[in-house]
């Protein structure tokens, strides 16, 4: 039996969540109504996993999370609202050690749970095996405090940055696929890259649409490279990191011999969005594989493993994050299992690998 602690100030939400997990048949459940009770129940009940609301009286979820991680670290899934404020609080929680989050849709509680039930159950089961990483006081803690890194601000008349050149089909490109634990891992890798990296980076991070813009803004403050969300056809430029819009797909295409990233509606054939698999397949169509570095980071499931293996078989450089640092060793493990990983590296070694690849 899995021991689950449900933390929410709404009695109705606690009841619906309890019914949802009791119907699974293998959960022992306890409840807490606020952050103070959550900290105490984590100590007494010793849950295997916690679902934690953010907005609560007496002690909010962020404060409770920091105490939980200090006293008895446990996998925590945050329940977050689909708002910009909710996104900012969620990223703070992930930085403090929460493993993942589920965004609650609007509307009635029962309808909201129907919309996210399968995702919530899958995540609760998965994170019981996740690595718990304590919060860091390094560059992450400075994200909300430091100004954006200095960059050339003038723009060319066509609207592209004077800091980077437009990427052609024969130029190098870096692809990153990531899911559970992604924001924290991206913050470990991307700030170490130089502003003048002579290639664009395109990222498919599984995340709702209302969160990817906040993620891009957060990373833009932390990184020497420019970071932006892709919500329309965009010519790729070196020195820029492109994050696919949530609840959509990001793929590559060629226009006038130049690589573009495009955002298009979810492809229902795929379970996760933005789909890493679709991003990888588009690179096979548009790019010389020998000019592609494809990286699969932490995440549940197998998204991207097939396409990245095919890229590898056609000459692309590929990296799977190692079990040493992957918060959830699912997606990279699948790439390794398919023999599609050219290298298996911990997160802290990947930035140098990107620099070396681009510099060859």
C-alpha positions in Angstrom: 0.0 0.0 0.0 1.2 3.5 -0.8 0.8 6.1 1.9 -0.6 9.4 0.5 -1.0 12.6 2.4 -3.5 15.0 0.9 -3.1 18.6 1.9 -5.9 21.0 1.0 -7.9 23.6 2.9 -11.1 22.7 1.0 -13.0 19.8 2.6 -14.7 19.2 -0.8 -11.4 18.9 -2.5 -10.0 16.6 0.1 -13.1 14.4 -0.2 -12.9 14.2 -4.0 -9.2 13.5 -3.9 -9.7 10.8 -1.3 -12.4 9.1 -3.5 -10.2 9.3 -6.5 -7.3 7.5 -4.8 -9.4 5.1 -2.8 -10.9 3.8 -6.0 -7.3 2.8 -7.0 -7.4 0.2 -4.2 -3.8 0.5 -3.0 -3.6 3.8 -1.2 -3.7 4.5 2.5 -4.7 8.2 2.9 -4.4 10.9 5.5 -5.4 14.5 5.3 -4.1 17.9 6.4 -6.1 21.2 6.2 -3.2 23.6 6.2 0.6 23.9 6.1 1.0 23.4 9.9 -0.9 20.2 9.8 1.0 19.1 6.7 4.3 19.4 8.5 3.1 17.5 11.5 1.4 14.7 9.5 4.6 14.3 7.4 6.4 13.7 10.6 3.8 11.4 12.2 2.1 9.6 9.2 5.4 9.3 7.2 3.7 9.3 3.8 5.3 8.0 0.6 4.0 11.0 -1.4 2.3 14.3 -0.7 -0.2 16.3 -2.8 0.1 19.9 -1.6 -2.1 22.8 -2.3 -0.4 26.2 -2.6 -3.0 28.6 -1.2 -4.0 27.7 2.4 -4.7 29.6 5.7 -2.3 29.6 8.7 0.6 28.3 6.6 0.7 28.2 2.8 2.0 25.4 0.7 5.3 27.0 -0.1 6.2 27.6 3.5 5.0 24.0 4.4 7.1 22.6 1.6 10.3 24.2 2.8 9.8 22.8 6.3 8.9 19.3 5.0 12.1 19.2 2.9 14.1 20.3 5.9 12.6 17.8 8.4 11.6 14.7 6.4 12.1 15.0 2.6 9.4 13.2 0.7 8.2 13.4 -2.9 5.7 16.2 -3.2 3.3 17.1 -6.1 2.0 20.7 -6.0 -1.6 21.4 -7.0 -1.5 24.8 -8.8 -3.9 27.2 -10.4 -3.7 27.9 -14.1 -2.6 31.5 -13.6 0.6 33.5 -13.9 0.7 33.8 -10.2 0.1 30.1 -9.8 3.0 29.4 -12.3 5.4 31.6 -10.4 4.5 29.9 -7.1 4.9 26.5 -8.7 8.4 27.2 -10.0 9.3 28.4 -6.5 8.0 25.1 -5.1 10.0 23.1 -7.7 13.1 25.0 -6.7 12.4 24.1 -3.1 12.3 20.4 -3.9 8.8 19.5 -5.1 9.1 16.8 -7.8 6.2 17.8 -10.0 2.9 19.7 -10.2 -0.6 19.3 -11.5 -2.4 22.4 -12.8 -6.0 22.5 -11.7 -8.4 23.6 -14.4 -11.1 26.2 -13.7 -14.7 25.3 -12.9 -16.2 23.1 -10.2 -14.0 20.8 -8.2 -15.5 17.6 -9.4 -15.2 18.7 -13.1 -11.6 19.8 -12.5 -10.6 16.5 -11.0 -12.2 14.6 -13.9 -10.0 16.7 -16.3 -6.7 15.9 -14.4 -7.5 12.6 -12.6 -5.5 10.3 -14.9 -2.5 12.7 -14.9 -2.6 13.1 -11.2 -2.7 9.4 -10.5 0.1 8.7 -12.9 2.3 11.4 -11.4 1.6 10.3 -7.8 2.6 6.7 -8.7 5.7 7.8 -10.6 7.2 10.2 -8.0 7.3 7.6 -5.3 10.5 6.5 -7.1 11.7 10.0 -7.8 15.0 11.5 -6.6 14.4 14.3 -4.1 16.8 17.2 -4.6 17.2 19.8 -1.9 16.8 23.5 -2.8 19.9 25.3 -3.9 21.2 28.7 -2.9 23.2 29.0 -6.2 22.0 30.7 -9.3 18.4 29.5 -8.7 18.0 31.6 -5.6 19.1 34.7 -7.6 16.4 34.2 -10.3 13.9 36.5 -8.6 16.6 39.0 -7.4 19.1 39.5 -10.2 18.4 41.6 -13.3 18.5 39.9 -16.7 22.1 39.4 -18.0 23.4 42.2 -20.2 22.8 41.5 -23.9 23.1 43.5 -27.0 19.8 45.4 -27.2 19.7 46.9 -30.7 17.7 44.8 -33.2 18.2 44.6 -37.0 15.5 46.1 -39.1 14.1 42.7 -39.9 13.4 42.2 -36.2 16.0 39.6 -35.4 18.6 40.1 -32.7 22.0 41.4 -33.7 23.5 39.0 -31.2 22.9 35.9 -33.4 22.7 34.8 -37.0 19.7 33.1 -38.5 20.2 29.3 -38.6 20.3 27.6 -42.0 19.6 23.9 -42.7 23.3 23.2 -42.7 24.0 24.8 -39.3 24.0 23.1 -36.0 21.0 22.8 -33.7 20.5 21.5 -30.2 17.2 19.7 -29.2 16.2 19.0 -25.6 13.3 16.9 -24.5 12.3 17.0 -20.8 9.3 16.3 -18.5 9.0 15.7 -14.8 11.7 17.6 -13.0 12.5 19.6 -16.1 12.4 23.2 -14.8 14.9 22.4 -12.0 17.2 20.5 -14.4 17.1 23.1 -17.1 18.2 25.6 -14.5 21.2 23.4 -13.8 22.2 23.3 -17.4 21.2 26.4 -19.4 22.7 29.2 -17.3 26.2 27.7 -17.9 25.9 28.3 -21.6 27.5 31.4 -23.1 25.5 34.2 -24.7 27.3 33.7 -28.0 26.7 30.0 -28.4 26.8 29.5 -32.2 23.6 27.4 -32.3 20.0 27.7 -31.3 18.5 25.4 -28.6 14.9 24.1 -29.0 13.2 22.6 -26.0 10.0 20.5 -25.7 9.1 20.6 -22.0 5.8 18.9 -21.0 3.9 21.7 -19.4 0.5 23.5 -19.6 0.3 26.6 -21.9 -0.1 29.0 -19.0 3.2 27.9 -17.5 5.7 27.9 -20.5 5.7 31.6 -20.9 6.6 32.0 -17.2 9.3 29.3 -17.5 10.8 31.1 -20.5 10.8 34.4 -18.6 12.4 32.8 -15.6 15.1 31.1 -17.6 15.7 34.4 -19.6 16.6 36.1 -16.3 19.0 33.3 -15.4 20.7 32.6 -18.7 23.3 34.6 -20.7 21.5 33.3 -23.8 18.2 34.8 -24.8 15.2 32.6 -23.9 11.8 32.9 -25.5 8.5 30.9 -25.8 7.6 29.8 -29.3 3.9 30.5 -30.1 4.2 31.2 -33.8 6.5 30.5 -36.7 9.9 31.8 -35.6 13.3 31.8 -37.5 15.9 30.2 -35.3 18.9 32.2 -34.3 22.2 31.2 -32.7 22.5 32.3 -29.1 18.8 31.8 -28.4 16.9 29.2 -26.5 13.4 28.4 -27.8 10.8 26.8 -25.5 7.7 25.2 -27.1 4.3 26.6 -25.9 2.5 24.2 -23.6 -0.6 22.3 -24.7 0.8 22.6 -28.3 3.5 21.0 -30.4 6.8 22.5 -31.4 8.4 21.3 -34.6 11.1 22.4 -37.1 10.5 23.4 -40.6 12.4 25.0 -43.5 11.5 28.3 -45.0 13.9 29.8 -47.6 16.7 27.5 -46.5 16.4 28.7 -42.9 15.3 26.6 -40.0 12.1 27.8 -38.2 10.3 26.5 -35.1 6.6 26.4 -35.4 3.9 26.0 -32.8 0.8 24.0 -33.8 -2.2 22.4 -32.0 -1.7 19.2 -30.0 -1.4 16.1 -32.0 -3.8 13.7 -30.3 -1.8 10.7 -31.5 0.8 11.6 -28.8 0.2 11.4 -25.0 2.6 14.2 -23.9 2.7 17.8 -25.1 4.8 19.4 -26.4 5.8 16.1 -27.9 9.5 15.4 -27.9 8.8 12.7 -30.5 7.4 15.1 -33.0 10.2 17.5 -32.4 12.7 14.8 -33.1 10.9 13.6 -36.2 10.8 17.1 -37.6 14.6 17.4 -37.2 15.0 14.2 -39.2 13.1 15.8 -42.0 14.7 19.2 -41.9 18.3 18.8 -40.6 21.5 17.1 -41.4 21.5 14.6 -38.5 25.3 15.1 -38.1 24.5 18.7 -37.2 22.0 17.8 -34.5 22.6 17.3 -30.8 19.6 15.6 -29.2 19.4 15.5 -25.4 16.8 13.6 -23.4 16.5 14.7 -19.8 14.4 13.6 -16.7 10.8 12.6 -17.2 8.3 9.8 -16.9 7.4 7.7 -19.9 9.2 7.3 -23.2 8.5 10.5 -25.2 11.3 11.2 -27.7 13.2 7.9 -27.3 12.2 6.5 -30.7 12.9 9.7 -32.7 16.1 10.5 -30.9 17.3 6.9 -31.4 16.5 7.3 -35.1 18.5 10.5 -35.1 21.4 8.7 -33.4 21.3 5.9 -36.0 21.5 8.6 -38.8 24.6 10.2 -37.3 23.3 12.7 -34.7 25.0 13.2 -31.4 22.7 12.1 -28.5 22.8 12.4 -24.8 20.7 10.7 -22.1 20.7 12.2 -18.6 22.1 9.6 -16.2 20.3 8.0 -13.3 22.7 9.8 -11.1 20.9 13.1 -11.5 17.6 12.4 -13.3 14.7 13.1 -11.0 12.6 10.6 -12.8 14.8 8.1 -14.8 12.1 7.3 -17.4 12.6 9.0 -20.7 16.5 8.9 -20.7 16.3 5.2 -19.6 14.2 4.4 -22.6 16.7 6.1 -24.9 19.5 4.1 -23.3 17.5 0.9 -23.6 16.9 1.5 -27.3 20.7 2.0 -27.8 20.0 5.6 -28.9 22.2 7.4 -26.4 25.6 8.3 -27.7 26.6 9.4 -24.2 25.0 9.1 -20.7 25.9 12.1 -18.6 24.8 13.7 -15.3 23.1 17.0 -15.6 26.1 19.1 -14.5 28.2 17.7 -17.4 25.7 18.5 -20.2 26.4 22.2 -20.6 30.1 21.5 -21.5 29.0 18.8 -23.9 26.7 21.3 -25.7 29.6 23.8 -25.9 32.0 21.2 -27.2 29.5 20.0 -29.8 28.7 23.5 -31.1 32.4 24.4 -31.2 33.5 21.5 -33.3 
